[in-house]
Amino acid sequence: MPCALLHFVQCHALDRDDDAFDEDYTEMQRLLRLEFGECPFTICLDREDLLRLDEPLTDQSQIVVHDGRASAPSGFPMDDPRRARLTTDTIVTAIDNAPITLRRILHTIKHVPAYAEMAEHSDRVFLESIEPVTPSRYSCYFGS
């Protein structure tokens, strides 16, 4: 993790409710944009996830990351062709035998065109977590 982001997350309790929270949250978002560039979603992972950004998530060399926002009850109607096109399963592969990390997943999914298109049609653009379903399958959870 770049030093500035790691240092900031380690030194600031981002789950509190006080006057300085807004400033801290704004700074954390600025540092995330520096690290991940333009994403078609806002990274709103909790502090514990950010602290584990570079820790291995799995011993698998390849995983599937699912985004089911388009097929969720608040997504598109059953007969809408966007429903199938925007329900995505993205393959994330380990590079040079390095384990797959949350950082690797984020850098991979931010380039998938369906994420950008989904952001145009949904208010659920705040990535709140990426959770394991099985050792080789993960799901993204977005809020609004």
TITI-582049 format. One line per field, with one value per residue (C-alpha): x, y, z; residue number from 0; residue in one letter. Coordinates in nm, 3 decimals. Example, Ala and Ser with C-alpha at 12.3 -4.5 7.8 and 13.67 -1.06 7.14 Angstrom:
TITI-582049
east 1.230_1.367 .
north -0.450_-0.106 .
up 0.780_0.714 .
seq 0_1 .
type a_s .
***
This chain:
TITI-582049
east 0.000_0.142_0.279_0.040_-0.277_-0.152_-0.034_-0.362_-0.578_-0.359_-0.371_-0.735_-1.040_-1.282_-1.575_-1.630_-1.889_-1.734_-1.667_-1.338_-1.487_-1.590_-1.239_-1.082_-1.323_-1.256_-0.881_-0.916_-1.119_-0.851_-0.581_-0.792_-0.833_-0.457_-0.407_-0.686_-0.739_-1.079_-1.314_-1.673_-1.763_-1.666_-1.454_-1.621_-1.456_-1.428_-1.103_-1.026_-1.055_-0.829_-0.568_-0.571_-0.550_-0.227_-0.289_-0.368_-0.742_-0.716_-0.464_-0.641_-0.453_-0.774_-1.105_-1.434_-1.570_-1.946_-2.141_-2.511_-2.652_-2.828_-3.011_-3.090_-3.452_-3.364_-3.188_-3.340_-3.668_-3.642_-3.708_-3.454_-3.151_-2.921_-2.990_-2.786_-2.521_-2.449_-2.455_-2.084_-1.843_-1.487_-1.192_-0.904_-0.578_-0.268_0.039_0.386_0.264_0.179_-0.143_-0.464_-0.526_-0.805_-0.581_-0.553_-0.931_-0.994_-0.740_-0.902_-1.270_-1.224_-1.142_-1.447_-1.682_-1.997_-1.908_-1.901_-2.224_-2.394_-2.297_-2.496_-2.813_-2.795_-2.746_-2.573_-2.219_-2.060_-1.849_-1.898_-1.743_-1.610_-1.697_-1.602_-1.883_-1.647_-1.265_-1.271_-1.581_-1.633_-1.925_-1.921_-2.171_-2.269_-2.481_-2.642 .
north 0.000_0.342_0.496_0.793_0.583_0.318_0.581_0.769_0.459_0.341_0.677_0.775_0.605_0.630_0.475_0.757_1.034_1.372_1.705_1.593_1.283_1.464_1.603_1.262_1.088_1.346_1.298_0.920_0.945_1.172_0.917_0.633_0.830_0.877_0.503_0.372_0.659_0.712_0.432_0.399_0.350_0.504_0.284_0.286_-0.015_-0.012_0.063_-0.304_-0.392_-0.104_-0.214_-0.558_-0.420_-0.608_-0.925_-1.245_-1.306_-1.660_-1.922_-1.966_-1.847_-1.733_-1.613_-1.481_-1.151_-1.113_-0.788_-0.866_-0.513_-0.541_-0.860_-0.758_-0.672_-0.303_-0.367_-0.406_-0.585_-0.948_-0.863_-0.579_-0.685_-0.476_-0.714_-0.998_-0.772_-0.580_-0.875_-0.942_-1.212_-1.083_-1.318_-1.199_-1.383_-1.387_-1.233_-1.388_-1.629_-1.336_-1.401_-1.224_-0.925_-0.674_-0.422_-0.660_-0.704_-0.329_-0.260_-0.530_-0.446_-0.071_-0.142_-0.360_-0.159_-0.300_-0.127_0.212_0.142_0.023_0.351_0.535_0.339_0.288_0.491_0.192_0.310_0.291_-0.025_-0.126_-0.472_-0.763_-1.087_-1.451_-1.680_-1.975_-1.984_-1.899_-1.677_-1.332_-1.089_-0.711_-0.530_-0.177_0.074_0.402 .
up 0.000_-0.078_0.236_0.252_0.230_0.473_0.721_0.699_0.751_1.041_1.217_1.172_1.319_1.029_1.213_1.457_1.458_1.531_1.362_1.206_1.042_0.722_0.675_0.738_0.502_0.229_0.269_0.258_-0.066_-0.214_-0.128_-0.273_-0.598_-0.611_-0.570_-0.792_-1.034_-1.184_-1.085_-1.202_-0.836_-0.503_-0.280_0.063_0.219_0.594_0.772_0.845_0.475_0.377_0.629_0.461_0.107_0.034_0.234_0.043_0.017_-0.113_-0.208_-0.544_-0.853_-1.018_-0.876_-1.010_-0.880_-0.924_-0.953_-0.938_-0.911_-1.248_-1.150_-0.792_-0.703_-0.738_-1.071_-1.415_-1.496_-1.607_-1.974_-1.993_-2.202_-1.982_-1.694_-1.847_-2.002_-1.680_-1.439_-1.452_-1.349_-1.374_-1.365_-1.148_-1.192_-0.976_-1.140_-1.106_-0.837_-0.608_-0.413_-0.510_-0.285_-0.247_-0.426_-0.724_-0.737_-0.727_-1.000_-1.215_-1.175_-1.222_-1.589_-1.662_-1.890_-1.727_-1.399_-1.574_-1.761_-1.443_-1.273_-1.541_-1.455_-1.081_-0.767_-0.607_-0.681_-0.336_-0.307_0.056_0.056_-0.144_0.030_-0.035_-0.146_-0.199_-0.202_-0.573_-0.596_-0.445_-0.460_-0.467_-0.247_-0.343_-0.157_-0.248 .
seq 0_1_2_3_4_5_6_7_8_9_10_11_12_13_14_15_16_17_18_19_20_21_22_23_24_25_26_27_28_29_30_31_32_33_34_35_36_37_38_39_40_41_42_43_44_45_46_47_48_49_50_51_52_53_54_55_56_57_58_59_60_61_62_63_64_65_66_67_68_69_70_71_72_73_74_75_76_77_78_79_80_81_82_83_84_85_86_87_88_89_90_91_92_93_94_95_96_97_98_99_100_101_102_103_104_105_106_107_108_109_110_111_112_113_114_115_116_117_118_119_120_121_122_123_124_125_126_127_128_129_130_131_132_133_134_135_136_137_138_139_140_141_142_143 .
type m_p_c_a_l_l_h_f_v_q_c_h_a_l_d_r_d_d_d_a_f_d_e_d_y_t_e_m_q_r_l_l_r_l_e_f_g_e_c_p_f_t_i_c_l_d_r_e_d_l_l_r_l_d_e_p_l_t_d_q_s_q_i_v_v_h_d_g_r_a_s_a_p_s_g_f_p_m_d_d_p_r_r_a_r_l_t_t_d_t_i_v_t_a_i_d_n_a_p_i_t_l_r_r_i_l_h_t_i_k_h_v_p_a_y_a_e_m_a_e_h_s_d_r_v_f_l_e_s_i_e_p_v_t_p_s_r_y_s_c_y_f_g_s .
***
